[in-house]
Amino acid sequence: MRIAVDATSLIGHRTGIGGVTRTYLHRLARPNFEVSAFAVSRRGAGPMLDELPEGVEAHRRPMVARPLRALWRRGPWPPIEWWTGDIDLVWGPNYVVPPTKNAARVVMVHDLTAVHFPEMCTRDVQQMPSLLRREILDGAWINTPSQAVADDVVETLQVDPHRVRAIHLGGPERLSSATRSERAARGRLFAGVDEYLLSLGTIEPRKDIPSLVRAFDVIAPRRPNLHLVVAGPDGWGVDAVSDVIGASPYRSRIRRTGWLTDADRDDLLAGTQAFVYPSLLEGFGIPPLEAMAAGVPVIATRTGSLPEVLGAAAEWAEPGDVDTLVIAIETVLDDQAIARSLVKAGDERLTHFSWDRSTDELVALFELACAARA
């Protein structure tokens, strides 16, 4: 099978979707598969060559994003084969899959934030629903990272459920106790403090960091040694986060790290008292699983796919509700028995997520899409 993958998300600092794309690319390089990658970028695939595994061909011809996507919203032209040559299937792991002459098409939909909360999205992202509807109209198959998103796609976009597959992502491997301890020590050194709460992810409105800062403002007076570390690169809507931190009476105890290397991220996760994920909507949620692998308790909001993915391995708050977030954080900090039980539940929860199984299910969908196209 000849597969072309849109790997645009590998350009620049890696985001969550970029990490997912890279992981799948490495695992799709298997016998009987010819995997290639392209980037919808003026620079073509050149900037991402270092991220591609051995055996994955890079299509280097430039593709100018804005005019191409405008054309693709209107109809099935120009086909991706202009850039890739003959292929059997094209997969878009980031909401967009180009039209084709003959090849089957599969697109990954991570969530429907752009449909439900367009005000939280950039102008480019606000265009995604029209692209998705065109892709669906032209016969694309859909994979999602959770059943919650699959159900939302079927209901909201009126898609034939037969053409939608929920395929859980994989998860990180559980770290040994010794490795956890070593990383925790480095994490505290990086943070510059011994006690801190941690949030992690691209800064954007959907992550609702302002609610976390307001919750910290309530908790901080009672815990003079506790700090808050907000980790992750700037996305959009960053001014709202800067404003709420600047207005906090405890701003000297709040630190933003910006983009992190994988090593620094893993160390910060291991050293935190609790990982807090106050998102307003999530399609899967890899950072909480990374926190579980690091052996720390997880606090999350009961929204989107998070209950499906995290199960009983999180202390829950309601999305956008500072009061319940305060209660959840203080419950974990005050009761070590609860914190330990969450860590134990997290260890068990990680066993439910396998990249090998996830890739096998994705390949099965590719085969189904190709068979239906024949």
C-alpha positions as CSV (number, residue, x, y, z in Angstrom):
1,M,0.0,0.0,0.0
2,R,1.3,3.4,-1.0
3,I,0.4,6.0,1.7
4,A,1.1,9.7,1.7
5,V,0.8,11.5,5.1
6,D,0.4,15.2,5.7
7,A,3.2,15.9,8.1
8,T,2.9,19.7,8.2
9,S,2.6,19.6,12.0
10,L,6.2,18.4,12.2
11,I,7.5,21.8,11.1
12,G,8.6,24.1,13.9
13,H,8.2,23.4,17.7
14,R,6.5,20.1,18.0
15,T,2.9,20.3,19.3
16,G,0.6,17.5,20.5
17,I,-0.6,16.8,17.0
18,G,3.0,16.9,15.7
19,G,4.0,14.3,18.3
20,V,1.1,12.1,17.3
21,T,1.9,12.4,13.6
22,R,5.6,11.6,14.2
23,T,4.8,8.5,16.3
24,Y,2.4,7.1,13.7
25,L,4.9,7.8,10.9
26,H,7.5,5.7,12.7
27,R,5.1,2.9,13.2
28,L,3.6,2.9,9.8
29,A,7.0,2.1,8.3
30,R,6.3,-1.6,8.0
31,P,6.6,-4.3,5.4
32,N,4.3,-3.9,2.3
33,F,3.9,-0.2,3.1
34,E,5.4,2.6,1.1
35,V,5.0,5.6,3.3
36,S,5.8,9.2,2.1
37,A,5.2,12.6,3.7
38,F,4.4,16.0,2.4
39,A,4.0,19.4,4.0
40,V,1.5,22.1,3.1
41,S,4.2,24.8,3.2
42,R,6.0,27.1,0.9
43,R,9.2,25.3,1.9
44,G,7.8,21.9,1.1
45,A,8.9,19.0,3.3
46,G,12.5,20.1,3.6
47,P,12.2,21.6,7.2
48,M,10.9,18.4,8.6
49,L,13.4,15.9,7.2
50,D,15.1,15.4,10.5
51,E,11.8,14.3,12.0
52,L,11.0,11.6,9.4
53,P,12.0,8.0,10.1
54,E,14.2,6.0,7.8
55,G,12.3,4.7,4.8
56,V,9.7,7.5,4.7
57,E,10.1,9.5,1.5
58,A,9.7,13.3,1.7
59,H,7.9,15.2,-1.1
60,R,9.8,18.5,-1.3
61,R,7.8,20.4,-3.8
62,P,6.3,23.5,-2.1
63,M,2.6,23.8,-1.4
64,V,1.2,27.2,-0.5
65,A,-1.3,26.7,2.3
66,R,-3.8,29.5,2.1
67,P,-4.8,29.4,-1.6
68,L,-4.7,25.6,-1.6
69,R,-7.1,25.3,1.3
70,A,-9.4,27.9,-0.3
71,L,-9.5,25.8,-3.4
72,W,-10.1,22.6,-1.4
73,R,-13.0,24.1,0.4
74,R,-14.7,24.7,-3.0
75,G,-14.1,21.3,-4.6
76,P,-11.8,18.3,-5.2
77,W,-9.0,20.2,-7.0
78,P,-6.0,20.2,-7.2
79,P,-5.4,16.6,-6.3
80,I,-2.6,15.6,-4.0
81,E,-1.1,13.3,-6.7
82,W,0.2,16.4,-8.3
83,W,2.8,16.4,-5.5
84,T,3.0,12.8,-4.5
85,G,2.6,10.8,-7.7
86,D,0.4,7.8,-7.7
87,I,-0.7,6.6,-4.2
88,D,-3.3,4.3,-2.8
89,L,-4.3,6.5,0.2
90,V,-3.7,9.9,1.7
91,W,-4.0,10.5,5.4
92,G,-4.4,13.9,7.0
93,P,-3.7,13.6,10.8
94,N,-4.6,17.2,11.4
95,Y,-8.2,17.8,10.2
96,V,-7.3,18.4,6.6
97,V,-7.0,15.7,3.9
98,P,-6.4,16.9,0.3
99,P,-8.5,15.8,-2.6
100,T,-7.3,13.0,-4.8
101,K,-7.6,11.7,-8.4
102,N,-8.0,8.0,-7.4
103,A,-6.6,7.4,-3.9
104,A,-8.7,6.8,-0.8
105,R,-8.8,9.5,1.9
106,V,-8.7,9.3,5.7
107,V,-8.7,12.4,7.9
108,M,-8.1,12.6,11.7
109,V,-10.5,14.8,13.7
110,H,-9.1,15.5,17.1
111,D,-12.1,17.4,18.4
112,L,-14.8,19.8,17.2
113,T,-13.6,22.9,19.1
114,A,-13.9,25.0,15.9
115,V,-17.6,24.0,15.6
116,H,-18.6,24.3,19.3
117,F,-16.3,27.2,20.4
118,P,-15.3,29.1,17.3
119,E,-14.5,32.2,19.4
120,M,-11.6,30.2,21.0
121,C,-10.0,29.5,17.6
122,T,-7.7,31.4,15.2
123,R,-9.2,32.5,11.9
124,D,-7.4,29.7,10.1
125,V,-8.8,27.1,12.5
126,Q,-12.3,28.6,12.1
127,Q,-12.1,27.5,8.5
128,M,-11.7,23.8,9.4
129,P,-15.4,23.0,9.7
130,S,-16.0,24.0,6.1
131,L,-13.0,21.9,5.0
132,L,-14.2,19.0,7.0
133,R,-17.7,19.2,5.5
134,R,-16.2,19.2,2.0
135,E,-13.9,16.3,2.8
136,I,-16.9,14.3,4.1
137,L,-19.0,15.2,1.0
138,D,-16.2,13.9,-1.2
139,G,-16.1,10.6,0.6
140,A,-13.3,10.9,3.2
141,W,-13.2,8.4,6.0
142,I,-12.6,9.7,9.6
143,N,-10.6,8.5,12.5
144,T,-10.9,10.1,15.9
145,P,-8.8,9.6,19.1
146,S,-11.8,8.7,21.2
147,Q,-15.3,7.5,21.1
148,A,-16.5,10.8,22.5
149,V,-15.2,12.6,19.5
150,A,-16.5,10.0,17.1
151,D,-20.0,10.4,18.5
152,D,-19.7,14.2,18.3
153,V,-18.6,14.0,14.7
154,V,-21.5,11.7,13.7
155,E,-24.1,13.8,15.5
156,T,-22.8,17.3,14.7
157,L,-21.6,16.8,11.2
158,Q,-24.3,14.2,10.2
159,V,-21.7,11.6,9.1
160,D,-22.5,8.0,8.4
161,P,-21.2,6.2,11.5
162,H,-19.8,3.4,9.3
163,R,-17.3,5.9,8.0
164,V,-16.0,7.0,11.4
165,R,-13.6,5.0,13.6
166,A,-12.6,5.8,17.2
167,I,-9.0,4.7,17.6
168,H,-7.4,5.5,20.9
169,L,-3.9,6.9,20.8
170,G,-1.2,5.1,22.6
171,G,0.3,6.2,25.9
172,P,3.7,6.5,27.4
173,E,5.4,3.7,29.3
174,R,5.3,3.7,33.1
175,L,8.5,4.9,34.6
176,S,10.4,2.9,37.2
177,S,10.4,4.2,40.8
178,A,14.1,5.0,40.5
179,T,13.6,6.9,37.2
180,R,10.7,8.8,38.7
181,S,12.8,9.9,41.6
182,E,15.7,11.0,39.4
183,R,13.4,13.0,37.2
184,A,11.5,14.5,40.1
185,A,14.7,15.9,41.5
186,R,15.7,17.4,38.2
187,G,12.1,18.8,37.8
188,R,12.3,20.6,41.1
189,L,15.7,22.0,40.2
190,F,14.3,23.3,36.9
191,A,11.2,24.8,38.6
192,G,13.4,26.4,41.2
193,V,11.1,25.3,44.0
194,D,10.3,22.1,45.9
195,E,6.5,22.4,45.7
196,Y,4.5,23.3,42.6
197,L,1.4,22.5,40.6
198,L,2.0,22.0,36.9
199,S,-0.1,22.6,33.8
200,L,1.3,21.6,30.4
201,G,0.2,22.3,26.8
202,T,0.1,24.9,24.1
203,I,-1.3,28.1,25.6
204,E,-4.7,28.7,23.9
205,P,-8.2,29.6,25.2
206,R,-9.4,26.0,25.2
207,K,-6.9,25.1,27.9
208,D,-8.5,27.6,30.3
209,I,-5.3,28.6,32.1
210,P,-7.1,31.7,33.6
211,S,-9.3,29.4,35.7
212,L,-6.3,27.6,37.0
213,V,-4.6,30.9,37.9
214,R,-7.8,32.0,39.7
215,A,-7.9,28.7,41.6
216,F,-4.3,29.2,42.6
217,D,-5.1,32.6,43.9
218,V,-7.6,30.9,46.3
219,I,-5.2,28.2,47.4
220,A,-1.9,30.2,47.6
221,P,-2.6,32.1,50.9
222,R,-3.0,28.8,52.7
223,R,0.1,27.2,51.2
224,P,2.9,29.8,51.2
225,N,5.5,27.3,49.7
226,L,3.3,26.3,46.8
227,H,4.0,27.6,43.3
228,L,2.3,27.3,39.9
229,V,4.2,26.3,36.8
230,V,2.5,26.9,33.4
231,A,4.5,25.0,30.8
232,G,4.1,25.0,27.1
233,P,4.6,27.2,24.0
234,D,2.5,30.2,23.2
235,G,-0.4,29.5,20.8
236,W,-3.1,32.1,20.6
237,G,-5.2,34.0,23.2
238,V,-2.0,34.4,25.2
239,D,-2.8,38.0,26.3
240,A,-5.7,36.7,28.5
241,V,-3.3,34.4,30.3
242,S,-0.7,37.2,30.7
243,D,-3.4,39.5,32.1
244,V,-4.7,37.1,34.7
245,I,-1.2,36.2,35.9
246,G,-0.3,39.9,36.0
247,A,-3.3,40.7,38.1
248,S,-2.7,37.9,40.5
249,P,-1.5,38.9,44.0
250,Y,0.7,35.8,43.9
251,R,2.2,36.4,40.5
252,S,5.7,36.1,41.9
253,R,4.9,32.4,42.6
254,I,3.6,31.7,39.0
255,R,6.1,30.8,36.3
256,R,5.6,30.4,32.6
257,T,8.3,28.3,30.9
258,G,7.4,28.6,27.2
259,W,8.3,25.7,25.0
260,L,10.2,22.8,26.6
261,T,12.5,20.1,25.5
262,D,11.2,16.6,26.0
263,A,13.6,16.1,28.8
264,D,12.6,19.2,30.7
265,R,9.0,18.4,30.2
266,D,9.4,14.9,31.6
267,D,11.4,16.2,34.6
268,L,8.8,18.9,35.5
269,L,6.0,16.2,35.3
270,A,7.9,14.0,37.7
271,G,8.6,16.7,40.2
272,T,5.1,18.2,40.6
273,Q,2.8,17.8,43.6
274,A,-0.1,17.4,41.1
275,F,-0.7,17.8,37.4
276,V,-3.7,20.0,36.6
277,Y,-5.5,19.9,33.2
278,P,-8.4,22.4,33.3
279,S,-9.3,22.1,29.7
280,L,-12.8,23.2,28.4
281,L,-12.8,20.5,25.7
282,E,-10.4,17.7,24.8
283,G,-10.4,15.0,22.1
284,F,-8.0,12.7,24.0
285,G,-5.5,14.2,26.5
286,I,-1.9,12.9,26.2
287,P,-0.4,15.2,28.9
288,P,-2.5,13.6,31.7
289,L,-1.2,10.1,30.6
290,E,2.3,11.5,30.6
291,A,1.8,12.7,34.2
292,M,0.5,9.2,35.2
293,A,3.6,7.7,33.6
294,A,5.7,10.0,35.8
295,G,3.9,8.8,38.9
296,V,2.0,12.0,39.9
297,P,-1.7,12.5,40.6
298,V,-3.8,14.0,37.9
299,I,-6.6,16.6,38.3
300,A,-8.8,17.2,35.2
301,T,-12.0,18.6,34.1
302,R,-15.0,16.4,33.3
303,T,-15.3,17.3,29.6
304,G,-15.0,15.8,26.1
305,S,-13.1,12.6,26.0
306,L,-11.3,13.0,29.4
307,P,-13.6,10.8,31.4
308,E,-13.3,8.1,28.7
309,V,-9.5,8.3,28.6
310,L,-8.7,8.9,32.3
311,G,-11.4,6.8,33.9
312,A,-11.0,6.6,37.7
313,A,-7.4,7.8,37.6
314,A,-8.2,11.5,38.0
315,E,-9.7,13.9,40.6
316,W,-12.4,15.7,38.7
317,A,-13.5,19.3,38.5
318,E,-16.1,20.9,36.2
319,P,-14.9,22.8,33.1
320,G,-14.7,26.6,33.7
321,D,-15.7,26.2,37.4
322,V,-13.0,27.7,39.7
323,D,-14.7,26.5,42.9
324,T,-14.7,22.8,41.9
325,L,-11.1,23.2,40.6
326,V,-10.0,24.5,44.0
327,I,-11.8,21.6,45.8
328,A,-10.1,19.0,43.5
329,I,-6.6,20.5,43.9
330,E,-6.9,20.8,47.7
331,T,-8.3,17.3,48.0
332,V,-5.2,15.9,46.3
333,L,-2.8,18.1,48.3
334,D,-4.5,17.5,51.6
335,D,-5.1,13.7,51.4
336,Q,-2.0,11.7,50.6
337,A,-4.1,8.5,50.6
338,I,-6.2,9.9,47.7
339,A,-3.1,11.1,45.9
340,R,-1.5,7.7,46.2
341,S,-4.6,6.0,45.0
342,L,-4.7,8.2,41.9
343,V,-1.1,7.4,41.1
344,K,-1.9,3.6,41.5
345,A,-5.0,4.0,39.3
346,G,-2.9,5.9,36.8
347,D,-0.4,3.0,36.5
348,E,-3.2,0.7,35.7
349,R,-4.9,3.1,33.3
350,L,-1.7,3.3,31.2
351,T,-2.1,-0.4,30.3
352,H,-5.2,0.5,28.3
353,F,-3.3,2.5,25.7
354,S,-0.9,0.9,23.2
355,W,0.7,2.6,20.2
356,D,1.1,-0.8,18.5
357,R,-2.6,-1.6,18.9
358,S,-3.5,2.0,17.8
359,T,-1.4,1.7,14.6
360,D,-2.9,-1.7,13.8
361,E,-6.4,-0.3,14.1
362,L,-5.4,2.7,11.9
363,V,-3.9,0.4,9.3
364,A,-7.2,-1.7,9.3
365,L,-9.1,1.6,8.6
366,F,-6.7,2.4,5.7
367,E,-7.3,-1.1,4.2
368,L,-11.1,-0.6,4.6
369,A,-11.0,2.8,2.9
370,C,-8.9,1.4,0.0
371,A,-11.1,-1.6,-0.4
372,A,-14.2,0.7,-0.6
373,R,-12.5,2.9,-3.2
374,A,-11.6,-0.1,-5.5
